Amino acid sequence: MSYLHYLRKSDIFLFHGYYFSVSDEKTEFSGLKVMVIDDSKTIRRTAEKLLSNAGCTVLTAENGFEALPIINNQHPDILFIDILMPRLDGYQTCSLVKSNPKFNSIPIIMLSSKDGLFDRAKGRVAGAEQYLTKPFTRDDLLDAIRTHLINKSKGV
């Protein structure tokens, strides 16, 4: 039996026997701190708008080098990391975050315009839990967050 039943038409979902409403989009992810690391200003702004509209507190960085001190100071709950960036690419950033015991439990979703099996495998080896292909949709971002929140609540 599935732990989660999501009913898009009625904007409610059943989780462990409890019904939750997601009709008020602003409160669905209230208090969740999400970081988007991407060298594209357009991608950062788009993701920031979509995520903040869902109630997330959004942190951004242009590359992994700029992101590391922010991660250290702000302790985000989930990271979206572009693969191809200057200075410190997504794979290197992911590896550094996952090698630090203080941050290795943060779920990481890699973002890339590449959809190859090699890129996905390399992301997994670096420690990423998921991989989204650009261009992504609002639902792609929010579903990725839901997946990790459900996994966290199940202790996965």
N, C-alpha and C positions, 0 to 999 in steps of 0.2 A: 504494500500500500504506500502510495506517495505521501510524503509529509506535507506537500504544498499543492494546493489546487488554486489556480489563479483564474478568475473569471473576468476577462477584459471588459465584457459588455456592462457588467454591473459594478466594475471597479472595486471589487472586494476579493480577498483571498482567505482561504482556510489554511491555518497553520497550527498543527498540533491540537486540533479541535477548537481553535479560537478563530473567529472571523475578524479580519482587519480591513478597514476601508482605506483606499488610496485615492479617493475622489478629490481630496484636498491635496493637490500635488505639492504645495509648499511644505507640508508637514511630513511627507512620506520619509524623507531622509534627514529631518531636522537633527542637528547636532553631529552629523557625520562630516568628518573633515577629509576631503578628497584633494589629491594633488595631481595636476596635469603637467607633464614635462614634455615639451615639444618645441622645436625651433621655429615652427610656423606660428606666427602671431594670429593668423586666421583660425587655425585649429585650437590654439589656447583660448581665444575669445569665444569661439563657438561652444567648446566644451564647458567653459566657465559659465556661460549663459544658461545652457541646458541643465547643468548640474545645480547651479544656484536656484533656478526655477523649481527644482525638485526639493529644495530645502537644504542642500549641502553647503557647507563652508568650503570654498574652493581656493586652493593655493596653486600658484603657477610658477614655472621656471622655464627658461629658454633652453637649458641643457642640463646634463647630469652634474656637471661641476657646480653650477649655480644652485642646483636642487639639494645637494647633500647637506649644506648648513641649515637649509629650511626644514628638511626632514628631521635633522637633529633637534632643532628648536621647537618645531610645531607638532611633531609626532602625528602625521596624517594616518587615517584609518585605512586608506586604500590609495594605490598609486596607478596612474595611467602614464606609461612611458613610451615615447616614440623611439623607434630603433635607430634611425639615421639622424644623428645630431653631431654638431661640432664639439670639440674638446673632449667630451666624455659621452660615448654613444649609449644607447639604451641597454645593450647587453652588459656593458661595463658597469653602468649605473645599477642595474638589477643585481649583478653579482656582488657589488659592494654593499648594497642594502641587505641582501640575504646572508652575507658573511658576517654581519654585525648582529650578535645575539639580542641587542636592544631593539632591533627593527626587523629581524628575520621572519616574524609572524605577519607582517603587513602584506596583504594580498597585492600582487603586481599583475597588471594587465598591460601587455605590450601592444603598442599601436604601430601599424605599418601599412604602407601602400602596397607592399609585397605580400602575396598570398601563397608563397611556396612552402612546401613541406619542410625544406631545409631551414627556412627562417623560423617556422613554428618550433621545430625541434631544438634549434639553437636557443630560442627563448626559454624553452623548458629546462634545458641544461643550465642556463644562467639563473633559473629559479622562478621564472614567471608562472603564474597559475593559469593565465588565459591569454588569448591573442585576438585582437580585433583588427579587422582590415579597414583602412580608410578608403573612401569616406564612410564614416559611421553615422548611425542615426541616433536620435534621442533614445529610442527604445534599446538600441545596442548598448549604450552607456548605462542606462538604468537597469537593464536586465543583468549586465555584468556585476553591478553592485548588489542586486538582489541575490544573485548566485552566491556571492561571498558572504553576505549576511546570513543566508540560510545555512551555508556550510559552517559558519562560525557558531550559529545557534545549535547545530547538531554535533559540534565538537570535531568537525572534520578538519 
